[in-house]
């Protein structure tokens, strides 16, 4: 390889030192952890219904889906509707 003045450029090929592979720490989570950290929602087949991948509870957002898509689904407000719900609750309380 040459530069603009037609001088040869020497390129050193160095071997990269591999990074040591540290073992991953696996933390077992329980159903009670959802109370502290929040649920990990995943959409399921029914429109508007979600299932927590940690505890298995089925839920839906009453702001997004006014009628429960599944009879056993629990109401959980999504991030968008939580603030609206809290604001309404504050207005109702004397």
Backbone torsions as a table, in degrees:
resi	resn	phi	psi	omega
1	UNK	NA	143.1	-177.2
2	UNK	-125.9	153.1	176.0
3	UNK	-90.9	-170.4	-177.4
4	UNK	-66.4	-25.8	178.4
5	UNK	-90.2	13.1	179.4
6	UNK	63.5	28.3	175.1
7	UNK	-92.7	141.8	-178.2
8	UNK	-74.2	135.3	178.9
9	UNK	-104.9	126.4	177.5
10	UNK	-93.8	126.9	178.9
11	UNK	-110.8	122.1	178.2
12	UNK	-88.7	129.3	176.0
13	UNK	-96.6	112.0	180.0
14	UNK	-107.1	146.0	176.6
15	UNK	-83.1	133.5	176.7
16	UNK	-78.3	136.1	176.9
17	UNK	-75.6	122.4	-179.1
18	UNK	-65.8	140.5	177.3
19	UNK	-73.5	141.0	178.0
20	UNK	-68.0	138.8	178.8
21	UNK	-86.2	112.0	178.6
22	UNK	-86.0	140.4	179.6
23	UNK	-67.7	141.2	177.6
24	UNK	-78.1	141.1	177.4
25	UNK	-92.4	122.2	178.6
26	UNK	-95.8	124.1	-179.6
27	UNK	-109.2	122.5	177.6
28	UNK	-80.0	122.9	178.1
29	UNK	-102.4	149.1	179.8
30	UNK	-115.6	176.4	179.1
31	UNK	-60.1	-32.2	-177.4
32	UNK	-71.3	-21.0	-179.0
33	UNK	-65.0	-25.9	177.6
34	UNK	-63.0	-30.4	178.4
35	UNK	-66.3	-30.5	-177.6
36	UNK	-94.0	-42.6	-173.0
37	UNK	-103.0	-12.3	-176.5
38	UNK	94.5	162.2	-178.4
39	UNK	-80.0	155.3	174.0
40	UNK	-108.1	93.0	-172.3
41	UNK	-80.8	143.2	173.5
42	UNK	-136.3	131.1	-179.7
43	UNK	-66.4	142.6	176.3
44	UNK	-115.1	177.7	-172.6
45	UNK	-51.5	-37.4	-177.2
46	UNK	-77.3	133.5	-178.1
47	UNK	-60.9	126.1	177.4
48	UNK	89.8	-11.8	-179.0
49	UNK	-95.3	142.9	178.9
50	UNK	-132.6	152.7	179.1
51	UNK	-124.5	134.7	177.3
52	UNK	-76.7	126.5	-178.7
53	UNK	-73.1	-15.1	-179.1
54	UNK	-90.6	-52.1	-173.6
55	UNK	-106.7	-12.9	175.6
56	UNK	86.0	1.7	-179.2
57	UNK	-69.9	144.0	178.3
58	UNK	-101.6	133.2	-177.7
59	UNK	-141.8	173.5	176.6
60	UNK	-155.2	161.5	177.6
61	UNK	-98.6	118.2	178.9
62	UNK	-65.2	-20.9	176.6
63	UNK	-74.1	-37.4	179.3
64	UNK	-84.3	-40.1	-177.0
65	UNK	-127.9	93.9	-174.8
66	UNK	-59.6	-31.6	179.5
67	UNK	-106.9	131.7	-178.9
68	UNK	-57.1	125.5	-179.5
69	UNK	-72.1	-24.9	178.5
70	UNK	-131.7	140.1	-176.4
71	UNK	-57.4	-38.0	-175.6
72	UNK	-88.3	1.3	-176.8
73	UNK	-71.6	138.5	178.5
74	UNK	-94.0	142.2	178.2
75	UNK	-78.0	126.2	175.2
76	UNK	-135.5	121.4	179.8
77	UNK	-74.4	136.4	177.3
78	UNK	-75.3	173.6	-178.1
79	UNK	-58.0	-39.7	-178.8
80	UNK	-63.4	-40.1	-174.0
81	UNK	-96.9	-9.4	-179.8
82	UNK	-61.1	-45.2	-178.3
83	UNK	-65.1	-38.1	177.5
84	UNK	-63.9	-42.7	180.0
85	UNK	-64.2	-45.8	-179.4
86	UNK	-63.2	-38.1	179.6
87	UNK	-64.4	-42.8	178.3
88	UNK	-64.2	-38.8	179.6
89	UNK	-64.5	-38.6	179.2
90	UNK	-67.4	-35.6	179.9
91	UNK	-69.5	-33.3	-178.1
92	UNK	-74.1	-38.0	-177.6
93	UNK	-71.5	136.9	-178.1
94	UNK	-73.1	NA	NA
